[in-house]
Amino acid sequence: MNITINEIFMIAGMAVVTFGIRYIMFPISGKFEFPPLFKRSLGYVPPAVLSAIIIPSILMPNGNTLNFSLSNPYIIGAAAACIVGWIYKNLLLTIVVSMAIFLGSQWIINQ
């Protein structure tokens, strides 16, 4: 694997920028207090970002067109994950059951 000087500078530059962005917040961390409404709303950021990443791959499995039919095993697996997660509130059980249902529905649809 040959690494060029340009790649080294790019990696170093990305490291400096990433470190700089995070380091700026350390000096003001104890001096600034967010309003309670803002703190509460920050709790919705991870589910919103995760939904924005996952939902397009569920609804457009081929990357081109929307597929809302039951011949889409991604929708079946996602629905199973929602139902199992809502009822049992157990992450491992949700993952195992929804993956089993996804793989089973994929196998049935491709038969």
C-alpha atoms as one frame of an Amber mdcrd trajectory, in Angstrom:
protein
   0.000   0.000   0.000   1.610   3.216  -1.172   0.599   6.365   0.664   1.425
   9.616  -1.062   2.395  12.857   0.646  -0.958  14.372  -0.418  -2.844  11.642
   1.432  -0.748  12.223   4.544  -1.498  15.967   4.422  -5.214  15.259   3.893
  -5.385  12.902   6.869  -3.420  15.325   9.048  -5.641  18.218   7.954  -8.810
  16.267   8.752  -7.390  15.353  12.163  -6.558  18.992  12.928  -9.997  20.210
  11.860 -11.792  17.476  13.819  -9.719  18.110  16.934 -10.121  21.881  16.592
 -13.901  21.725  16.373 -14.121  19.583  19.486 -11.449  21.473  21.452 -13.230
  24.819  21.054 -16.078  23.593  23.273 -13.872  22.594  26.255 -13.102  26.099
  27.600 -16.766  27.181  27.550 -18.229  23.887  28.785 -18.605  24.940  32.414
 -19.476  28.589  31.769 -22.471  28.220  29.492 -25.834  26.695  30.390 -28.348
  25.678  27.731 -32.013  26.507  28.327 -34.125  23.534  29.509 -36.193  23.491
  26.298 -33.017  23.271  24.202 -31.621  20.481  26.397 -34.861  18.537  26.096
 -34.961  18.991  22.335 -31.397  17.660  21.977 -32.740  14.275  23.077 -34.612
  14.026  19.767 -31.495  14.491  17.617 -30.258  10.848  17.636 -33.634   9.318
  16.650 -34.120  11.960  13.950 -30.668  11.389  12.457 -31.013   7.615  12.647
 -34.424   7.814  10.958 -33.031  10.016   8.202 -30.333   7.425   7.538 -32.475
   4.276   7.748 -35.841   5.193   6.195 -34.521   5.873   2.666 -32.815   2.467
   2.600 -36.047   0.801   3.749 -38.309   2.546   1.241 -35.847   2.554  -1.691
 -33.971  -0.763  -1.442 -32.784  -0.574  -5.050 -31.823   3.085  -4.717 -34.029
   4.322  -7.551 -37.737   4.073  -6.804 -39.968   3.938  -3.761 -41.252   0.471
  -2.933 -44.189   0.428  -0.492 -45.359  -3.086  -1.399 -45.249  -6.178   0.773
 -42.744  -7.639  -1.673 -40.188  -5.353  -0.011 -38.588  -7.412   2.787 -37.047
  -4.249   4.272 -40.503  -2.880   5.100 -41.525  -6.191   6.664 -38.360  -6.304
   8.781 -38.741  -2.656   9.815 -42.377  -3.201  10.793 -41.351  -6.236  12.843
 -38.626  -4.185  14.543 -41.112  -1.437  15.417 -43.678  -3.857  16.809 -41.236
  -5.997  18.815 -39.389  -2.944  20.105 -42.594  -1.245  21.158 -44.024  -4.291
  22.926 -40.926  -5.739  24.621 -38.574  -2.715  24.833 -35.584  -5.052  24.504
 -32.924  -4.049  21.972 -31.330  -7.471  21.485 -34.690  -9.205  21.074 -35.778
  -6.526  18.602 -32.644  -6.981  16.487 -32.772 -10.783  16.495 -36.493 -11.072
  15.735 -36.533  -8.367  13.071 -33.464  -9.826  11.321 -35.030 -13.292  11.372
 -38.271 -11.942   9.933 -36.384  -9.873   7.344 -34.276 -12.836   6.206 -37.291
 -15.161   6.225 -39.401 -12.755   4.187 -36.511 -12.191   1.786 -36.179 -15.940
   1.329 -39.950 -16.391   0.820 -40.196 -13.498  -1.651 -37.248 -14.771  -3.717
 -38.684 -18.314  -3.960
